[in-house]
Amino acid sequence: LENQRAHSETLPSIDWNWQIPDDYLDLASDSGTLLTMQDDGSLFATGDFARDGTYRIELSVGLESLTAIRLRLLTDSRLPDNGPGRAGNGNVVLTDISLEIAGKTLRFDQAWADHSQPEHPVSAAIDGQQNSGWALNTTALQRSRGAAMNSNHQAVFMFAKPQRIDGHTITLVLKQQLHESYQLGRFAIDVSAALPVAEVETLRLATKIGELQTRIAALEEKVP
């Protein structure tokens, strides 16, 4: 594993063999937001905001089963402060991420990110709570250690066990329910069928350590 840093929950060093989706079949939003495909395969959001903004992205993938999804948040000069979010400072709060296959909603079991805002860890995007989420803002201490909100970021979300696709399309559901404009601005999706069995317990421990270090960093900010 990469060295843990107090400002981030470190991504595990695993060969996930990421693949891009075969096709994007439907790009929907219940908030009036328009999602458009970019030349590099990423998605860009424009249009209206809503406090309960949800993106529903239907994909076809060339895999028999699925173990993990990678969400890459990308900067863009069209976004406030280059994004990657649509908030005035470029931030985003992802309150929930889930996957639907054949009408069944699947929950992720583990999550890792290259950076998380104190008190907004990436694990908050899979806890089922609408009042929590993954965000990117930084404290002065985090910035002194190299963290930056307005840069590319990524998170990995893994299931507890492989999920069979059996020829079905999949729908990634991204909820942003805390603040009206704190929505994903530009992002890309990758999929994996890799199963890092030997690393699972190590990954769980790394996640707990990362969350603890993020909380410690937030407390250090409050110490006079």
N, C-alpha and C positions, 0 to 999 in steps of 0.2 A: 504493500500500500504506500501511496505517496505520504510525505510528512504532513501531519495534521497542522493546520494553522488556526489561530484563535478566531479569525474572522470568517472561517468557512467550514462547511461540512465537505470534506474532501471526497472527490469522486474515486471509486475503487479502480485500481489498475487491473482491469480485466479485458481480455480480447472479446468484446461482445459481437464482433462481426456484424456491425450495423449495416442495415440495408434501407434504401429509400423505398417508400411505397410504390407499387406498380402504377397506381392511378389514384387521383382524387376524384371521387364520384359526386360528392355534394359538400358544399361549404356553406353552412347555415349559421345564423345568429338570431337570437330572440330579442336583441337590443337595437336593431336597426343598423348594426355594423355590417359593412361589406368586406368580405374576405376575398382577396384576389391573388392568383398565382403569380409569382415572380419568375424571372428567367432562370434563377438558380434552384427552383423548386420550393422555395420558401413561400410563406403566406404573409400578406400585408393587409392590415386593418385600417379602414377609413369609415367615415360616416358618423352616425349618432352614437351616443353613449346611453347606458342605462345602468342603474345601480345593481341590478341583478343580471348583468351581462353574461350570457353563456354562448360559447362556440360549440357547434356540433360538426365534426369533420368525418365524413364517411370515406373510407379508404379500401382499396383492394391491395393485398400483399401476397407475394409469392412464397408463403411459408405454410407448412402444415400445422405448426403450432407457434405460439408466441410466449416468450418469457419476460420481455422487457420493452419499454418504450423510452426513447430519448427525446426530450424537448429542448431544442436549441433556441435561445432568445438572442435576436440579432439586432445590432444597432443599424440605424438608417437616418440619413440627414433630413428626411421628411418628418421625423418624429421630434417631439420636444426634447431638447438637449441630446439629440441623437438616439433617444430611447434607451433600452429596447421596448419600454412600455409607453402608453399613451398619456400618462399623467403629466402634469406640467413640468415636473422635474425628470421625466423619463422612467419613473418607477412603475411597478406592476404589482398586483396582489392576486395570486392564483389561489383561490379558496378551496378548489376541489378539482381533481382529475380522476376520471374513471373511463372504462372501456365497455362498449356494448357489442356483443356477438349474438346473432340470432335472437334478438329481443331480450337477452339476459345481460344484466349489469354486473360487471366484474370489478372488484376493488383491488388496488395494488397493496402489496404487503410491506415493501421497503422502498425508500427513496433516498437519493443522494444528490448533492448539488455542489458546484464549484464555489458557490458563495450564497450566503443567506443573511438577510437583515436580522439583527438581534431581535428576539421575541417573535420572529416570523420565519422559523426554520422550514426547510422544504418538506419535512415530515408533516407539517400542518396542512399540506395540500392533500393528504390521504387520511386524515383523522376523522373525516365525516362531519366536521363542525363548520357551520357557515360563518362563524365569527373569528376564524383563524385562517391563515394562508401563508404561502411563500412569497416573500418580498425581497427587494434588492438594495434598499437604501443602506448607507454606511454611516458609521460614527467616525469621529476624528481619529480614534485609536485604530479602527479598521483601515482607514485611509493611510495612516502612517505605516501600516504593515503591507501596503500594496493593493488593498481592495478598491474597487471602483464600481459604482452603480451603473454608469453609462458606458458599458462595454458588453461584449458578447458573453453570455452565460449559458450554462446547460445543466440539466437535471436528468437523472435516470430513475425510472419507476419500474419496479420488478414485482411480478406476481409470486405468490408463495409456491406455486407449481405451474408447469407449462399449461397453457390454455389452448385446446384444440380449436382450429379454425374451420377445417373440413369444407373448404371452398366458400365459406361465407365472407361477406365484407365485414369490416370492423368499423365502429364509430367511436372516435375519441371525443369525450365530452369534457370541455374546459370551462369551469365556472369561476366567475370573478364578481363576487357578491358583497364586498366590503365597501368599496368606494366607486363612485360613478365612473370616473375616468381612468382608474387604475387597471387598465386592460392590456392584454398582449398587443404590441404594435407590429412587430415583425418576428416571425418564428418559423422553425422547421421541425419536422417530425421524422424520426428514424425508428426502425423496428428490429428486434433481435429474437432469434430462437435459441441462443446460447444458454446453457444451464451450468452456472458456476457452482456446482454442488460443494466442492471442497472449500470454497471461499465463503459460503453463506454465513457461517457463524462468525468468521472474522469480519465480514461486512456488517453484521448486526452490531458487533462491538464497536467498530469504527464509527457507525452512525451515532451511537450513544455518546462516544467520546467527542465527536464533532458538535453535537447539540450542547453538551456540557461546556465545551470551550467557547461556544458562541454566547452562552449565558454568562460565563465568567467575564468575557469581553464587555458585555453590556454592564455588568456590575462595576468593572474597573472604571468605566466612563463616569459612574456616579460617585466614585470616591474622590473627595476633595484633595 
